[in-house]
Amino acid sequence: MSRIKGVSDREAGLIQSAIFRAARAQVGKVPEPNRLMAHSSGVLWAAGLYEVASKRARSLPPGLKSLAELKVASLVGCVF
């Protein structure tokens, strides 16, 4: 549970709503970190660009890329 309240669908602006729709289409719901990052447009954009760049990266096979993401998440203590 986060300490601050995330941006709701009603409070979301045009760009935030578009990012929320894309996240909902990809994951099935809007992840809480996205709602929290939506408080700052710059942070939300940066996270979105990172996701797009990560998806387009072709230097590693997809399976190895997934393993690397999992290893990094475990190293930094990511719970999801």
C-alpha positions as CSV (number, residue, x, y, z in Angstrom):
1,M,0.0,0.0,0.0
2,S,1.4,3.4,-1.0
3,R,1.7,6.4,1.3
4,I,0.2,8.8,-1.1
5,K,-3.0,8.5,-3.1
6,G,-2.5,7.8,-6.8
7,V,-4.2,9.7,-9.6
8,S,-7.7,8.3,-10.2
9,D,-9.2,7.9,-13.7
10,R,-11.4,11.0,-13.0
11,E,-8.4,13.2,-12.0
12,A,-6.2,12.0,-15.0
13,G,-5.6,14.5,-17.8
14,L,-5.6,13.7,-21.5
15,I,-2.0,12.3,-21.6
16,Q,-2.3,10.4,-18.3
17,S,-5.6,8.8,-19.5
18,A,-3.9,7.7,-22.7
19,I,-1.0,6.1,-20.7
20,F,-3.6,4.5,-18.3
21,R,-5.4,3.0,-21.3
22,A,-2.2,1.6,-22.7
23,A,-1.3,0.1,-19.4
24,R,-4.8,-1.3,-18.9
25,A,-4.6,-2.9,-22.4
26,Q,-1.2,-4.4,-21.7
27,V,-1.7,-5.6,-18.1
28,G,-5.5,-5.6,-17.6
29,K,-5.5,-2.8,-15.0
30,V,-3.5,0.3,-14.3
31,P,-0.6,-0.6,-12.0
32,E,-0.3,1.5,-8.8
33,P,3.2,2.8,-9.7
34,N,1.7,4.3,-12.8
35,R,-0.9,6.1,-10.8
36,L,1.7,7.4,-8.4
37,M,4.0,8.6,-11.2
38,A,1.1,10.4,-12.8
39,H,1.5,13.1,-10.2
40,S,4.5,14.3,-12.2
41,S,4.1,14.4,-16.0
42,G,7.9,14.3,-16.5
43,V,8.3,11.2,-14.4
44,L,5.4,9.5,-16.1
45,W,6.8,10.3,-19.6
46,A,10.2,9.1,-18.6
47,A,8.9,5.8,-17.3
48,G,6.8,5.4,-20.5
49,L,9.7,6.1,-22.8
50,Y,11.8,3.6,-20.8
51,E,9.2,0.9,-21.2
52,V,8.9,1.6,-25.0
53,A,12.7,1.5,-25.3
54,S,13.0,-1.7,-23.3
55,K,10.3,-3.4,-25.4
56,R,12.1,-2.4,-28.6
57,A,15.6,-3.4,-27.5
58,R,16.8,-6.3,-29.7
59,S,20.4,-6.8,-28.5
60,L,19.4,-9.8,-26.3
61,P,17.0,-12.7,-26.9
62,P,13.6,-12.2,-25.3
63,G,14.1,-15.0,-22.8
64,L,17.5,-13.7,-21.6
65,K,16.1,-10.2,-21.4
66,S,13.3,-11.4,-19.1
67,L,15.8,-13.2,-16.9
68,A,18.0,-10.1,-16.6
69,E,14.9,-8.0,-15.7
70,L,14.0,-10.6,-13.0
71,K,17.5,-10.6,-11.6
72,V,17.7,-6.8,-11.4
73,A,14.2,-6.7,-9.8
74,S,15.4,-9.1,-7.1
75,L,18.6,-7.2,-6.5
76,V,16.8,-3.9,-5.9
77,G,14.1,-5.5,-3.8
78,C,11.2,-5.1,-6.2
79,V,8.1,-7.0,-5.0
80,F,6.4,-7.3,-8.4
